[in-house]
Amino acid sequence: MEGVSKLLMPMLETYNRLLQAASFAEAVHGVYLYGSIALGAYEAATSDIDFITVLKREFTSPEREELERLHHRLQTAHPLASRMDGMYIALPYLGRLNPDIPAYCFTHAGEFHRAGHWDINHVTWWLLQHRGITIAGPDASTLPLAVRGDDLHAAMMYNLHSYWPRRLQLLEGMEAADPADIADAVLTLCRIAYTLAHRDILSKPQALQHALDTADEKWHGLLRDTMRIQSGGEVAEFSSADGYAQTAAAFIRAVIDAHPPTQGGGLA
């Protein structure tokens, strides 16, 4: 389990043992980590534990109930398990998007859902294909996935133009936005901009550093303050948090405008 924090190992080992002891053990193909852990950016205090457990077949209703009990036991034994965000997807549906996948089990923010749809998109599958960490089962590189850079680009463009204009509107209308929330938005836009330019994914801290190295100097104060806030510091480059928020909104607008829906672009 190279790349996995030692803090997570006891919980992951218990999870694997519980799966192996379950009545449905034969249906489990493998267990894989993706997300911040796979990108080498896991933060013990804040990061989720993103996972996908791949199945050889779909679970029956009694097996879903048993799986729910398994997660409750795991959270009781290891409080960190409440930060497991993951899905149980059968092999035939790997690489597909939610409209093409039957309802599946998933867990998010400490709550288990026996049937539904959650966080699956081309970014999910790209990370599993290219950065996935194998906890149990065949190596992640052997999974039947073929996500292209163009798929990744399309997913980021959709997110940039479907979600971020609304988020920007809310940010511009706030009287006193939380600097930590704003910093996370700036980090996310740095990563989106990097992915659109390179058809690859960096961790948010890596994307922020790349932006600081490559973006126009007019954004440097914003990016340095974002780095400070993510490290537990405060706004220093602006006379007030409002000034930081206003510049962040301008930055988000610049990223959106630099990547119109029909073509690529760069951050000026």
C-alpha positions as CSV (number, residue, x, y, z in Angstrom):
1,M,0.0,0.0,0.0
2,E,2.7,2.4,-1.0
3,G,1.6,6.1,-0.7
4,V,-1.0,5.4,2.0
5,S,-0.6,7.2,5.4
6,K,0.3,5.0,8.3
7,L,-2.6,6.6,10.2
8,L,-5.0,4.9,7.8
9,M,-3.4,1.4,7.7
10,P,-5.2,-0.1,10.7
11,M,-8.6,1.1,9.5
12,L,-8.0,-0.1,6.0
13,E,-6.7,-3.5,7.2
14,T,-9.8,-3.9,9.4
15,Y,-12.1,-2.9,6.5
16,N,-10.4,-5.6,4.3
17,R,-10.8,-8.2,7.0
18,L,-14.5,-7.4,7.5
19,L,-15.0,-7.7,3.7
20,Q,-13.2,-11.1,3.6
21,A,-15.3,-12.4,6.5
22,A,-18.7,-11.2,5.0
23,S,-21.1,-13.6,3.4
24,F,-20.6,-11.8,0.1
25,A,-16.8,-12.0,0.2
26,E,-16.7,-13.9,-3.1
27,A,-18.4,-11.0,-4.8
28,V,-15.6,-8.6,-4.0
29,H,-13.2,-8.1,-6.9
30,G,-10.9,-5.5,-5.3
31,V,-10.6,-2.4,-3.1
32,Y,-9.0,0.8,-4.4
33,L,-8.2,4.3,-3.2
34,Y,-8.2,7.4,-5.4
35,G,-8.6,11.1,-4.7
36,S,-6.2,13.1,-2.5
37,I,-4.5,9.9,-1.1
38,A,-3.7,8.7,-4.6
39,L,-2.4,12.2,-5.6
40,G,-0.1,12.3,-2.6
41,A,-2.0,15.1,-0.9
42,Y,-3.8,13.4,2.0
43,E,-4.2,15.7,5.0
44,A,-5.0,13.9,8.2
45,A,-7.1,16.7,9.6
46,T,-9.2,17.5,6.5
47,S,-9.0,14.9,3.7
48,D,-11.7,12.4,2.8
49,I,-10.8,8.8,2.2
50,D,-12.0,8.2,-1.3
51,F,-12.4,4.6,-2.3
52,I,-14.1,2.3,-4.9
53,T,-14.8,-1.3,-4.0
54,V,-15.2,-3.2,-7.3
55,L,-17.7,-6.1,-7.3
56,K,-17.9,-9.2,-9.5
57,R,-21.7,-8.9,-9.3
58,E,-24.3,-6.6,-7.8
59,F,-25.2,-7.1,-4.2
60,T,-28.6,-8.5,-3.1
61,S,-30.8,-6.6,-0.7
62,P,-29.7,-8.7,2.3
63,E,-26.1,-8.2,1.3
64,R,-26.6,-4.5,1.2
65,E,-28.0,-4.6,4.7
66,E,-25.0,-6.7,5.8
67,L,-22.7,-4.1,4.2
68,E,-24.4,-1.3,6.1
69,R,-23.7,-3.1,9.4
70,L,-20.1,-3.7,8.3
71,H,-19.6,0.1,7.9
72,H,-21.2,0.8,11.3
73,R,-18.8,-1.7,12.9
74,L,-15.9,-0.2,11.1
75,Q,-16.8,3.3,12.3
76,T,-17.1,2.1,15.8
77,A,-13.7,0.5,15.8
78,H,-12.0,3.3,13.8
79,P,-13.5,6.8,13.9
80,L,-11.5,7.7,10.8
81,A,-13.9,5.4,8.8
82,S,-16.5,8.1,9.1
83,R,-14.5,10.0,6.5
84,M,-14.6,7.1,4.0
85,D,-16.3,8.4,0.8
86,G,-16.8,5.6,-1.6
87,M,-18.9,3.4,-3.9
88,Y,-19.5,-0.3,-4.6
89,I,-19.5,-0.7,-8.4
90,A,-19.8,-3.9,-10.4
91,L,-17.1,-4.7,-13.0
92,P,-19.4,-4.3,-16.1
93,Y,-20.1,-0.7,-15.1
94,L,-16.6,0.6,-14.6
95,G,-15.9,3.6,-16.7
96,R,-19.6,4.5,-17.1
97,L,-21.4,7.5,-15.7
98,N,-24.3,7.5,-13.3
99,P,-27.2,7.5,-15.8
100,D,-25.8,4.2,-17.2
101,I,-25.3,2.5,-13.8
102,P,-28.0,0.8,-11.7
103,A,-28.3,2.2,-8.1
104,Y,-25.3,1.1,-6.0
105,C,-24.2,1.2,-2.4
106,F,-22.2,4.2,-1.3
107,T,-21.0,5.9,1.8
108,H,-20.5,9.6,2.3
109,A,-19.8,11.8,5.4
110,G,-20.3,8.9,7.7
111,E,-23.7,7.8,6.3
112,F,-24.2,4.6,4.4
113,H,-26.7,4.5,1.5
114,R,-27.9,1.1,0.4
115,A,-28.9,2.2,-3.1
116,G,-28.4,5.5,-5.0
117,H,-26.0,7.4,-7.1
118,W,-23.1,9.5,-6.0
119,D,-19.8,11.0,-7.2
120,I,-18.9,9.3,-10.4
121,N,-17.6,11.1,-13.4
122,H,-14.6,10.9,-15.8
123,V,-12.3,12.4,-13.2
124,T,-13.2,9.5,-10.8
125,W,-12.4,6.9,-13.4
126,W,-9.3,8.7,-14.7
127,L,-7.8,8.9,-11.1
128,L,-8.6,5.2,-10.6
129,Q,-7.0,4.2,-13.9
130,H,-3.9,6.4,-13.6
131,R,-3.4,6.9,-9.9
132,G,-5.4,4.2,-8.1
133,I,-3.9,2.5,-5.1
134,T,-4.7,-1.2,-4.7
135,I,-5.7,-2.2,-1.2
136,A,-7.0,-5.7,-2.1
137,G,-7.5,-7.6,-5.3
138,P,-5.9,-7.3,-8.7
139,D,-3.7,-4.2,-9.4
140,A,-5.7,-1.1,-10.3
141,S,-3.8,-1.0,-13.7
142,T,-5.6,-4.2,-14.7
143,L,-9.1,-2.8,-14.3
144,P,-11.1,-2.4,-17.5
145,L,-10.9,1.4,-17.8
146,A,-9.9,3.4,-20.8
147,V,-10.5,7.1,-19.9
148,R,-8.9,9.5,-22.4
149,G,-7.5,12.9,-21.8
150,D,-10.3,14.3,-23.9
151,D,-12.8,12.7,-21.5
152,L,-11.1,14.4,-18.6
153,H,-11.1,17.7,-20.4
154,A,-14.8,17.4,-21.2
155,A,-15.6,16.7,-17.5
156,M,-13.7,19.7,-16.3
157,M,-15.3,21.9,-19.0
158,Y,-18.7,20.8,-17.9
159,N,-17.9,21.5,-14.2
160,L,-16.4,24.9,-15.0
161,H,-19.5,26.1,-17.0
162,S,-22.3,24.3,-15.1
163,Y,-21.3,24.8,-11.5
164,W,-18.8,27.7,-11.2
165,P,-20.8,30.5,-12.7
166,R,-23.5,29.9,-10.0
167,R,-20.8,29.6,-7.3
168,L,-19.3,32.8,-8.6
169,Q,-22.6,34.6,-8.4
170,L,-23.1,33.5,-4.8
171,L,-19.5,34.6,-3.9
172,E,-20.0,38.0,-5.4
173,G,-23.2,38.5,-3.4
174,M,-21.8,37.6,-0.1
175,E,-21.1,40.4,2.4
176,A,-18.6,38.4,4.5
177,A,-17.3,35.2,2.9
178,D,-15.2,32.7,4.9
179,P,-11.6,33.0,3.7
180,A,-11.1,29.3,4.0
181,D,-14.0,28.6,1.7
182,I,-12.7,31.2,-0.8
183,A,-9.2,29.6,-0.6
184,D,-10.7,26.2,-1.4
185,A,-12.5,27.7,-4.4
186,V,-9.2,29.3,-5.7
187,L,-7.4,25.9,-5.2
188,T,-10.1,24.1,-7.2
189,L,-9.9,26.6,-10.1
190,C,-6.2,26.2,-10.2
191,R,-6.6,22.5,-10.6
192,I,-9.3,22.9,-13.2
193,A,-7.1,25.3,-15.2
194,Y,-4.2,22.9,-15.0
195,T,-6.2,19.9,-16.2
196,L,-7.7,21.9,-19.1
197,A,-4.2,22.9,-20.2
198,H,-2.5,19.5,-19.7
199,R,-5.2,16.8,-19.6
200,D,-3.7,15.6,-16.3
201,I,-4.6,16.0,-12.7
202,L,-2.5,17.5,-9.9
203,S,-3.4,17.7,-6.2
204,K,-4.8,21.1,-5.2
205,P,-1.5,22.2,-3.5
206,Q,0.5,21.2,-6.6
207,A,-1.9,23.0,-8.9
208,L,-1.7,26.1,-6.7
209,Q,2.1,26.0,-6.9
210,H,1.9,25.6,-10.7
211,A,-0.4,28.6,-10.9
212,L,2.0,30.7,-8.8
213,D,4.8,29.7,-11.2
214,T,3.0,30.4,-14.4
215,A,0.1,32.8,-13.9
216,D,0.2,36.6,-14.5
217,E,1.8,38.5,-11.7
218,K,-1.5,40.2,-10.9
219,W,-2.7,37.0,-9.3
220,H,0.4,36.3,-7.2
221,G,-0.9,38.1,-4.1
222,L,-4.1,36.1,-4.2
223,L,-2.3,32.8,-4.7
224,R,0.2,33.5,-1.9
225,D,-2.6,34.3,0.5
226,T,-4.4,31.2,-0.6
227,M,-1.3,29.2,0.3
228,R,-1.1,30.9,3.7
229,I,-4.8,30.2,4.5
230,Q,-4.4,26.6,3.5
231,S,-1.5,26.4,5.9
232,G,-3.5,27.9,8.8
233,G,-2.5,31.5,8.3
234,E,-4.4,34.6,7.5
235,V,-4.8,37.1,4.7
236,A,-1.6,39.2,4.4
237,E,-1.4,40.5,0.9
238,F,-4.7,42.4,1.1
239,S,-5.9,45.1,3.5
240,S,-9.0,43.1,4.3
241,A,-10.7,39.7,3.8
242,D,-13.1,41.5,1.5
243,G,-10.2,42.5,-0.8
244,Y,-9.1,38.9,-0.9
245,A,-12.6,37.7,-1.7
246,Q,-13.1,40.3,-4.5
247,T,-9.8,39.3,-6.1
248,A,-10.7,35.6,-5.8
249,A,-14.0,36.3,-7.6
250,A,-12.1,38.1,-10.4
251,F,-9.7,35.1,-10.6
252,I,-12.6,32.6,-10.9
253,R,-14.1,34.8,-13.6
254,A,-10.8,34.9,-15.5
255,V,-10.5,31.1,-15.5
256,I,-14.1,30.7,-16.8
257,D,-13.6,33.4,-19.5
258,A,-10.2,31.9,-20.5
259,H,-11.9,28.6,-21.3
260,P,-15.1,29.3,-23.4
261,P,-17.3,26.2,-24.0
262,T,-16.1,25.6,-27.5
263,Q,-12.4,25.8,-27.1
264,G,-9.4,25.7,-24.8
265,G,-7.6,28.6,-23.3
266,G,-5.0,29.9,-20.9
267,L,-5.1,31.9,-17.7
268,A,-4.0,35.5,-18.5
